[in-house]
Amino acid sequence: ESLRAYRSLLRQAENDWSMVLSKLENIRKTILSSRRGMVLNLTADNNVFFIMNDVYVTFLDNLPGMDGTSPESQSDIPSPHPWVNPAGEERNTLFSSDTPAETIQIHSEVNCVGRAIPVYTPGAPIPGLTAVVTHHLQTSYLWNTLHVTGGAYGAYAYLSRWDGLISFVSYRDPHVQKTLRIYDNIPAVLSQDAREVGHPHKWALNVIGAIAEEEGAMLPPDEIGWVSLLRWLRGESPAARKQWLEEIVGTKLADIKVLSSRLKEMWGVASVEVIGGHEGISEIQSSGIGIQVQDL
């Protein structure tokens, strides 16, 4: 959808620039004229805040639409946003047994092959065990099958805690159909690996890896501010983060089997995305999988 929108915008910019300019000006007007829900994110030490206080207060006062009702907390921001429900409906159309695989054809001899599964519905609680199992899949099964023996440069498993998606992605991958079969084996492989993952040594490595991915290294100040803003907008409290980490540490073997069953249950509505060259696209076309090809 984004690619089609960009192409449409490019054609319009070439043929009717005044219309594009009018849309851009309307966006600017909408942003600056509506103080309700506007958030200013500043990252600095106390001395800088003290010195700059008059500067940013003056800046805010001079913005159009200042009415003294800027939000003090998440509860002051209209919820849900008017875009949330339409976006959710659009998202749901991507995960259906009738939805064709989307492919973008480029001039390349290698491919990026992805599959995403809505393991949990948006807003549903996601247990910390999901992070441990996702880390295990990336560093063992996917790494060994896609990278070591399959020749792909990268093999990744992503967990999106905020919409319940688990995604598997290969990068600079010489295969397409073979990679999709590897993805299809994940629920069964996970069930078989449950005892190995539960081994104390293997277990500790996956828990440590999941925590490292969550916490990461110390960030520079600008990124600290950005992460803090995202957590504030999501309403993610320190207590919630503490609970998430405790769940990661407390994952049990039985929990892993539950997630394996959940993946198997939702696999039928998984979404497939492929970016690759002519040979890779032809490979997936010949497999009988319904696809929608976009030529870049």
N, C-alpha and C positions, 0 to 999 in steps of 0.2 A: 504494500500500500504506500509506503514512504517513497519508494522509487517512482511509482506512477505519479504521486503528488509532486515530486521534484521535477519530473519531466513536464508535467502540466504547467508548473510555475515558470519553468524556463521558457516554454513556448509563449506563455502570456507576457513574460518580461521582454521577449524579443518582438512581439507583435502589438502589445498594448501596455507599455510601461506605465502610463498614467493610472491604469487600473491597479497595478501592483503597488505603485506608490501610495495610492489611496488606501489600500488594505494595510500597508505598513504604518501609515499615519494613524489609522483607526486603532491598530494594536497599541501604538504608543499612547494615544489619547485614553484608551481604556485602562491601561496600566497606571498612568499618572493621575487620572481623575477619580480613581476609586481607592481611597485609603483603607477601606475596610478589608482586612486580611493581609495588608502589606506588612512585611517583616524586614527589619534591618539587622543584618548579621555582622557584628564587629568582633574581631579577635585582637586583643592587646592586653598589656599589663595595666595595672591600676594607674600608674603615672601617666601613661598615654591617654587613657580614658579621661583623666582629670584635665589634661592639657587640651584635648580635642573636643571636650564636651560642648562648648559653645559652637564649634564649627559644625558638628553633625546635627545639633539641635536647630541651628539656623537653616541648614540644608533641608531638614525635614519640614520646617515651618514654611519654607518657600515652595514646597511641592504643591501642585494644584490639588484641590479637594481636601485640604487639611481641615478636619472638623473636630479634632480632639477625641476621636473614637478609635484610634489605632489599637490593635489587640494587645493584651498583656499576657495572654496564655493561649494554649491550643483551644481552650473552650470558647474563646472569643472569636475564633475563626469559623465562618459558616461551615457546617458539616452535615451531610456530605457535600462536597463540591458538586456543582451542577454537571461537571464532566464525568464524575465517578461512575454513575450508573450506565451511561452510554458506553464508556470505555470497558466496563465489565461485560456488557452484552457483546461488544465487538470481540473481546477476548474469548468468550465462550464459543464463538463461531469457529475459532481456530482449533478447538479440541472437539472434534466429532469424527466418527468413523467414516463420514461422507466427505470430510475435508481433504482435498488433494494435497499431495506434497508440493511445496513451493520451491522452485529452483530458479536460480539466476545464472545464466550462462555468460561466462567471461572467457577471455583468451588466456587459458592457463592449462598446464598439464597436470596440475594437482587440484585438490578440492578441499572445501570445508563442509563437513557433514554433521548435521545436528539433529537431535531428537529431544523434544521437551514433553514432559508428562505432568499433568495437574494432579499431583499426589494428594494435595489438600486443597480445599476450597479457600478462596481469599477470606481472610479474617478468622479462619479456624486456627486453634492453637497447634503449633508445630513442635513436637518434642525434640529435645536436644540430640537424641539418638540419631536423628536424620543427618546431622552434620558429621557425626562419626562415620556412619555408613557411606555417605557421599565421599568423604576423604579416603576411605578404604577402597572404594571402587576406582577412584582416580589414580591412586598410587600403586594399585596392584593389577586388577583385571584389565582396566582400560589401558594402562601404561604398557603392560606386557603384550596385549593383543594388538593394539593400534600402533604403538610406537616401536616396540622391540621387534616384533615379528611382522607387523603390517607395514612399517616404513613411514608412518605419519610422523610429522615433526612434533606435533603436540597432541595430547589426549587429556580432556578435561571433563570434570563433573561439577556442576554448579547447583547450589541450593539457594533459592530465593525465599527467604523467610517471610516476605511480605505478601506474596501471592500464592505460595504453596507449590511452586514449580520446581522440578528437578530436571536439569538439562544436561545432555551429554554431547560433547562437541569434539570433533577432530580438526586438526589444522595442517595444511599442506599434506593432504592425504592422497596417496595414489589410487585409492579405492573409493567406491561408493556403496555398491550393493553388499560387498563383504563387510563393510563397516556397519551398515544397517543390521545385518545378521548378528554381528557382535553385540550391538545394542539390544537386539531382541532376546539374546541369551541372558541378559543381566538378572532378571528375577530368579531364574533357575540357578545361575552361578552364585547369586547371593545366598540362596538357601543352602547350597553345597558348602559355601565358605563360612557359614555361621559358626561352625565348631572351630575353624582356624582363627576367625576374628576374635573368638572368645578366649583364645590362648593368652595367658597373662602377658607375655612379652609382646605379642602382636597387638593385643588389646591396648597396652600402654602406648605404643607408637601411634595408633590411630586416634586415641584420645588426645595425646599431646599435639598431634598434627591438626586436629579439629580446633583445639583451643588456639593454636598459633594462627590459623587462618582467621579466626574470629577476632583475636586481639591484635595480631601482627606486631611489627616493630614500632618503636616510638615515632610518631608522625611529626613533620615540621609544623610550625604554628598555623600556617594557612590551611593545611589539611585538618588540623585539630578543630579549627573553627567550622569548617565545612561539615565534618562528621558530627560535631555537636549540634549544628543546625538541623541536619537530617534526623538525628535522634529526637530533637525537640519537636519537629514537625510530625514525626510518627508517634509521638507520645511515649517513646521508649525510655522508661525510667531506669535508674541504676539498680533498683530492686528487680526489675524484669530481666536485666542483663545478668544479674547474679543468679537468678533462677535458671536462666538458659545455660550458663556455664556449669551449674550444679547438675543439670540434667545430662549434659555431655559426659561429665565425670561418672555419673551414676547409671549410664546405659548398661542394660543387662542383655544376655544372649537371647532371651525370649523376645525382647523388644526388636531385635534385628530380624527375627523371623516374621514378626508382625509387619515390618516395613516391606519385607520381600513380598508378602502376600498383597499388601496395598499396591505396590508397583505392578504386580501381575494383574490385579483387578482393574487398574486404570490404563493398562498398556494399549487397549483397543482404541483409545481416543488420543493417543500420542500424536504430536505434530512433528512433521519432518521438514527440514529446511536444508537445501543443498546449494552451495555456490561452487561452480566448477566449470571446466572446459567441455568442449563438445563430446569428447569420449566418455567423460564421467556422466554427463546428462543422458547420452545414448544408452549407457549401461542401465540406468534406472528406468528409462523408458521401456527397454526390452524386457524388464522384469515383470511388467504388467501392473506396476504400482501407478495409480492415478496421479498425475503431476500437472502442475501449472508452471510453464516455463516463461521466464522474463529474460529477454536478451539485453545485456548491459551494453 
